[in-house]
């Protein structure tokens, strides 16, 4: 992936962020019920990036829940307009998940896989052309 600065932020522009797209680890569609609730959609498309590669301007408000697999998920959003922007697993805060829809130009993103196909909605189906996990992938 080419080195190129990317930017994004919330609807009201109170919170913005920047990152080098060459630092992105991967991109995924997550169909878990928590992501469905937090996005108000059938899935969340997320980019995984090392925390040190992400520069955030403004203060996110975080809401933490126990996720579908038992991890503590902190979701960061703008307290002014409510836009979901960044999330992370509290047990591994060194990796942040950027909501792809909050990136200013996301045309370059290609999702690598689907997580939680077991809870995908029929009106937001899993992309069958990429690798699919019924739950969280087991990388162990």
Backbone as CSV, one residue per row, in Angstrom:
resi,resn,N_x,N_y,N_z,CA_x,CA_y,CA_z,C_x,C_y,C_z
1,UNK,0.840,-1.165,0.000,0.000,0.000,0.000,0.893,1.238,0.000
2,UNK,0.537,2.220,-0.819,1.322,3.443,-0.920,1.204,4.282,0.347
3,UNK,2.297,5.002,0.649,2.292,5.921,1.775,1.500,7.159,1.366
4,UNK,0.427,7.416,2.068,-0.413,8.557,1.743,-1.217,8.947,2.972
5,UNK,-1.199,10.224,3.303,-1.932,10.712,4.457,-3.427,10.712,4.161
6,UNK,-4.190,10.137,5.073,-5.647,10.091,4.974,-6.234,10.910,6.115
7,UNK,-7.437,11.413,5.905,-8.096,12.202,6.942,-9.548,11.758,7.070
8,UNK,-10.130,12.100,8.192,-11.530,11.794,8.429,-12.021,12.565,9.623
9,UNK,-13.267,12.322,9.971,-13.815,13.000,11.129,-15.313,12.845,11.211
10,UNK,-15.889,13.592,12.129,-17.323,13.521,12.397,-18.095,14.479,11.493
11,UNK,-19.420,14.389,11.575,-20.293,15.238,10.760,-20.104,16.725,11.025
12,UNK,-19.967,17.102,12.287,-19.865,18.525,12.623,-18.435,19.054,12.528
13,UNK,-17.489,18.180,12.262,-16.071,18.519,12.091,-15.392,18.977,13.386
14,UNK,-16.045,18.725,14.526,-15.435,19.040,15.821,-14.265,18.103,16.105
15,UNK,-14.358,16.857,15.591,-13.295,15.869,15.759,-12.804,15.450,14.378
16,UNK,-11.499,15.521,14.192,-10.877,15.069,12.947,-9.728,14.134,13.297
17,UNK,-9.286,13.381,12.322,-8.132,12.504,12.531,-7.362,12.364,11.234
18,UNK,-6.114,11.900,11.376,-5.232,11.650,10.238,-4.456,10.371,10.493
19,UNK,-4.109,9.686,9.408,-3.261,8.503,9.487,-2.650,8.260,8.115
20,UNK,-1.548,7.544,8.105,-0.904,7.156,6.856,-1.503,5.817,6.448
21,UNK,-2.080,5.749,5.250,-2.769,4.518,4.866,-1.820,3.332,4.724
22,UNK,-0.521,3.579,4.597,0.427,2.462,4.534,0.553,1.756,5.887
23,UNK,0.042,2.375,6.953,0.099,1.776,8.291,-1.124,0.922,8.611
24,UNK,-2.126,0.932,7.726,-3.339,0.145,7.959,-2.981,-1.337,7.951
25,UNK,-3.424,-2.051,8.966,-3.158,-3.482,9.093,-4.096,-4.281,8.195
26,UNK,-5.389,-3.951,8.249,-6.391,-4.677,7.471,-7.729,-3.946,7.551
27,UNK,-8.689,-4.413,6.741,-10.048,-3.859,6.736,-11.040,-5.015,6.771
28,UNK,-12.154,-4.818,7.505,-13.125,-5.904,7.688,-14.541,-5.370,7.804
29,UNK,-15.496,-6.234,7.474,-16.901,-5.975,7.746,-17.252,-6.783,8.997
30,UNK,-17.808,-6.134,9.997,-18.242,-6.851,11.205,-19.759,-6.796,11.289
31,UNK,-20.374,-7.978,11.297,-21.830,-8.111,11.334,-22.351,-8.477,12.721
32,UNK,-21.536,-8.298,13.779,-22.006,-8.654,15.131,-23.154,-7.719,15.533
33,UNK,-23.967,-8.180,16.443,-25.132,-7.387,16.849,-24.720,-6.086,17.542
34,UNK,-23.564,-6.071,18.214,-23.088,-4.834,18.840,-22.757,-3.783,17.779
35,UNK,-22.064,-4.188,16.721,-21.746,-3.243,15.638,-23.018,-2.780,14.931
36,UNK,-23.979,-3.686,14.791,-25.252,-3.292,14.186,-25.931,-2.206,15.017
37,UNK,-25.959,-2.405,16.323,-26.586,-1.410,17.203,-25.815,-0.091,17.210
38,UNK,-24.485,-0.179,17.270,-23.689,1.053,17.395,-23.650,1.864,16.104
39,UNK,-23.864,1.218,14.962,-23.868,1.953,13.693,-25.273,2.257,13.193
40,UNK,-26.266,1.514,13.705,-27.617,1.670,13.185,-27.737,1.104,11.786
41,UNK,-26.886,0.146,11.475,-26.823,-0.446,10.146,-26.645,-1.956,10.276
42,UNK,-26.439,-2.622,9.153,-26.274,-4.070,9.171,-24.881,-4.536,9.522
43,UNK,-23.929,-3.628,9.495,-22.537,-3.992,9.793,-21.736,-2.725,10.039
44,UNK,-20.527,-2.927,10.540,-19.541,-1.854,10.630,-18.370,-2.264,9.746
45,UNK,-17.943,-1.377,8.879,-16.730,-1.616,8.113,-15.628,-0.849,8.822
46,UNK,-14.583,-1.592,9.216,-13.535,-1.011,10.056,-12.150,-1.243,9.468
47,UNK,-11.261,-0.290,9.733,-9.841,-0.433,9.405,-9.101,-0.619,10.711
48,UNK,-8.198,-1.577,10.758,-7.352,-1.774,11.931,-6.048,-1.039,11.701
49,UNK,-5.632,-0.247,12.690,-4.417,0.558,12.569,-3.742,0.659,13.935
50,UNK,-2.408,0.652,13.962,-1.714,0.832,15.243,-2.048,2.203,15.843
51,UNK,-2.263,2.233,17.135,-2.607,3.465,17.833,-1.614,4.591,17.545
52,UNK,-0.321,4.262,17.511,0.686,5.319,17.315,0.647,5.925,15.919
53,UNK,-0.074,5.308,14.988,-0.183,5.823,13.622,-1.394,6.727,13.425
54,UNK,-2.167,6.920,14.464,-3.413,7.675,14.374,-3.310,8.961,15.177
55,UNK,-3.555,10.085,14.521,-3.542,11.391,15.188,-4.972,11.908,15.239
56,UNK,-5.506,12.073,16.442,-6.883,12.538,16.630,-6.858,13.962,17.164
57,UNK,-7.634,14.845,16.546,-7.794,16.222,16.993,-9.217,16.387,17.510
58,UNK,-9.344,16.742,18.776,-10.643,16.835,19.422,-10.766,15.695,20.418
59,UNK,-11.780,15.770,21.248,-11.925,14.771,22.300,-13.125,13.873,22.038
60,UNK,-12.828,12.588,21.870,-13.883,11.596,21.694,-14.543,11.275,23.026
61,UNK,-15.822,10.990,22.993,-16.519,10.450,24.157,-16.570,8.945,23.926
62,UNK,-16.229,8.167,24.942,-16.201,6.709,24.813,-17.323,6.061,25.601
63,UNK,-17.856,5.016,25.022,-18.853,4.175,25.664,-18.328,2.749,25.573
64,UNK,-18.249,2.062,26.705,-17.665,0.719,26.742,-18.736,-0.311,27.079
65,UNK,-18.730,-1.397,26.325,-19.649,-2.515,26.548,-18.865,-3.813,26.500
66,UNK,-19.474,-4.855,27.023,-18.922,-6.190,26.840,-19.431,-6.677,25.488
67,UNK,-18.506,-6.951,24.566,-18.868,-7.332,23.210,-19.402,-8.748,23.105
68,UNK,-19.786,-9.116,21.907,-20.386,-10.416,21.626,-19.503,-11.580,22.051
69,UNK,-18.183,-11.401,22.006,-17.254,-12.483,22.353,-16.693,-12.335,23.769
70,UNK,-17.187,-11.352,24.532,-16.752,-11.198,25.913,-15.681,-10.151,26.150
71,UNK,-15.136,-9.548,25.115,-14.141,-8.487,25.275,-14.820,-7.173,25.630
72,UNK,-14.069,-6.269,26.221,-14.571,-4.936,26.528,-14.269,-4.024,25.354
73,UNK,-15.305,-3.580,24.672,-15.161,-2.751,23.482,-15.482,-1.309,23.840
74,UNK,-14.529,-0.404,23.576,-14.753,1.024,23.779,-14.984,1.661,22.421
75,UNK,-16.110,2.337,22.296,-16.464,2.994,21.040,-16.416,4.498,21.245
76,UNK,-15.607,5.166,20.421,-15.441,6.608,20.516,-16.290,7.321,19.488
77,UNK,-16.982,8.361,19.937,-17.857,9.120,19.062,-17.798,10.593,19.433
78,UNK,-18.312,11.424,18.553,-18.369,12.857,18.828,-19.546,13.131,19.750
79,UNK,-19.282,13.796,20.865,-20.337,14.111,21.821,-21.297,15.165,21.271
80,UNK,-20.877,15.912,20.276,-21.714,16.971,19.692,-22.696,16.408,18.661
81,UNK,-22.198,15.675,17.658,-23.071,15.204,16.570,-23.369,13.707,16.636
82,UNK,-22.653,12.962,17.479,-22.919,11.538,17.666,-22.251,10.603,16.679
83,UNK,-21.446,11.124,15.764,-20.806,10.270,14.764,-19.870,9.253,15.412
84,UNK,-20.032,7.949,15.075,-19.075,6.943,15.552,-17.798,7.018,14.715
85,UNK,-16.640,7.024,15.385,-15.382,7.230,14.672,-14.354,6.132,14.913
86,UNK,-13.999,5.908,16.166,-12.894,5.027,16.532,-13.367,4.074,17.621
87,UNK,-12.947,2.829,17.547,-13.211,1.901,18.641,-11.967,1.055,18.883
88,UNK,-11.971,0.347,20.000,-10.850,-0.539,20.307,-11.272,-1.531,21.372
89,UNK,-10.547,-2.629,21.438,-10.743,-3.632,22.481,-9.877,-3.202,23.656
90,UNK,-10.483,-3.004,24.820,-9.737,-2.491,25.974,-8.576,-3.397,26.361
91,UNK,-8.710,-4.696,26.076,-7.637,-5.630,26.381,-6.457,-5.493,25.404
92,UNK,-6.635,-4.747,24.306,-5.568,-4.502,23.331,-5.706,-3.078,22.778
93,UNK,-5.419,-2.053,23.595,-5.630,-0.670,23.162,-4.619,-0.171,22.127
94,UNK,-3.623,-0.982,21.811,-2.615,-0.569,20.828,-3.128,-0.628,19.397
95,UNK,-4.269,-1.271,19.168,-4.871,-1.346,17.839,-6.211,-0.627,17.881
96,UNK,-6.371,0.346,17.003,-7.627,1.085,16.914,-8.381,0.635,15.665
97,UNK,-9.715,0.741,15.736,-10.599,0.416,14.622,-11.234,1.717,14.149
98,UNK,-10.913,2.126,12.944,-11.496,3.336,12.368,-12.750,2.941,11.593
99,UNK,-13.851,3.626,11.831,-15.070,3.389,11.057,-14.837,3.934,9.650
100,UNK,-14.878,3.062,8.657,-14.541,3.426,7.280,-15.409,4.556,6.738
101,UNK,-16.658,4.609,7.165,-17.555,5.664,6.695,-17.177,7.051,7.168
102,UNK,-16.292,7.148,8.154,-15.876,8.457,8.665,-14.629,8.992,7.960
103,UNK,-14.061,8.207,7.049,-12.873,8.639,6.296,-13.327,9.541,5.151
104,UNK,-12.614,10.644,4.947,-13.007,11.611,3.921,-13.050,11.002,2.523
105,UNK,-12.054,10.223,2.158,-12.042,9.530,0.867,-11.713,8.069,1.125
106,UNK,-12.744,7.238,1.141,-12.555,5.821,1.455,-12.577,4.933,0.215
107,UNK,-12.419,5.514,-0.963,-12.531,4.759,-2.216,-11.456,3.689,-2.368
108,UNK,-10.365,3.777,-1.652,-9.239,2.846,-1.763,-9.395,1.606,-0.882
109,UNK,-10.395,1.588,-0.013,-10.539,0.499,0.963,-11.113,-0.757,0.311
110,UNK,-10.482,-1.888,0.595,-10.980,-3.201,0.205,-11.013,-4.070,1.451
111,UNK,-12.202,-4.515,1.842,-12.320,-5.351,3.027,-11.675,-6.711,2.777
112,UNK,-10.959,-7.204,3.788,-10.272,-8.493,3.709,-11.172,-9.661,4.096
113,UNK,-12.142,-9.395,5.004,-12.986,-10.489,5.482,-14.231,-9.950,6.167
114,UNK,-15.114,-10.886,6.480,-16.321,-10.626,7.250,-16.194,-11.333,8.589
115,UNK,-16.604,-10.667,9.666,-16.702,-11.290,10.980,-18.188,-11.411,11.316
116,UNK,-18.533,-12.399,12.118,-19.868,-12.591,12.649,-20.928,-12.765,11.562
117,UNK,-20.626,-13.590,10.566,-21.628,-13.879,9.535,-22.861,-14.550,10.144
118,UNK,-22.672,-15.181,11.306,-23.778,-15.876,11.973,-24.904,-14.932,12.398
119,UNK,-24.614,-13.633,12.523,-25.651,-12.683,12.911,-25.918,-11.629,11.837
120,UNK,-25.423,-11.866,10.622,-25.691,-10.942,9.516,-27.177,-10.939,9.195
121,UNK,-27.701,-9.797,8.873,-29.110,-9.645,8.517,-29.302,-9.904,7.019
122,UNK,-30.451,-10.427,6.660,-30.730,-10.721,5.250,-30.730,-9.449,4.401
123,UNK,-31.049,-8.329,4.993,-31.068,-7.065,4.260,-29.688,-6.399,4.187
124,UNK,-28.690,-6.994,4.841,-27.298,-6.535,4.766,-26.408,-7.777,4.713
125,UNK,-26.438,-8.485,3.589,-25.776,-9.792,3.523,-24.250,-9.700,3.550
126,UNK,-23.660,-10.824,3.902,-22.212,-10.986,3.922,-21.685,-10.961,2.494
127,UNK,-20.535,-10.341,2.292,-19.864,-10.338,0.994,-19.206,-11.702,0.805
128,UNK,-19.812,-12.552,0.003,-19.348,-13.926,-0.178,-18.050,-14.028,-0.984
129,UNK,-17.561,-12.919,-1.541,-16.331,-12.961,-2.340,-15.067,-12.876,-1.490
130,UNK,-15.226,-12.607,-0.180,-14.071,-12.526,0.711,-14.229,-13.529,1.847
131,UNK,-13.123,-13.803,2.551,-13.140,-14.796,3.625,-14.158,-14.396,4.694
132,UNK,-14.846,-15.392,5.215,-15.911,-15.142,6.173,-15.738,-16.005,7.416
133,UNK,-15.905,-15.372,8.567,-15.854,-16.060,9.862,-17.243,-15.999,10.480
134,UNK,-17.741,-17.107,11.035,-19.057,-17.101,11.665,-19.090,-16.267,12.923
135,UNK,-17.936,-16.119,13.577,-17.809,-15.301,14.792,-16.537,-14.471,14.648
136,UNK,-15.847,-14.182,15.739,-14.542,-13.535,15.628,-13.551,-14.548,15.093
137,UNK,-12.606,-14.114,14.267,-11.604,-15.066,13.767,-10.690,-15.528,14.880
138,UNK,-10.218,-16.739,14.764,-9.267,-17.298,15.736,-7.877,-17.251,15.106
139,UNK,-7.081,-16.269,15.538,-5.746,-16.082,14.977,-4.686,-16.825,15.779
140,UNK,-5.115,-17.554,16.793,-4.156,-18.253,17.668,-3.532,-19.455,16.974
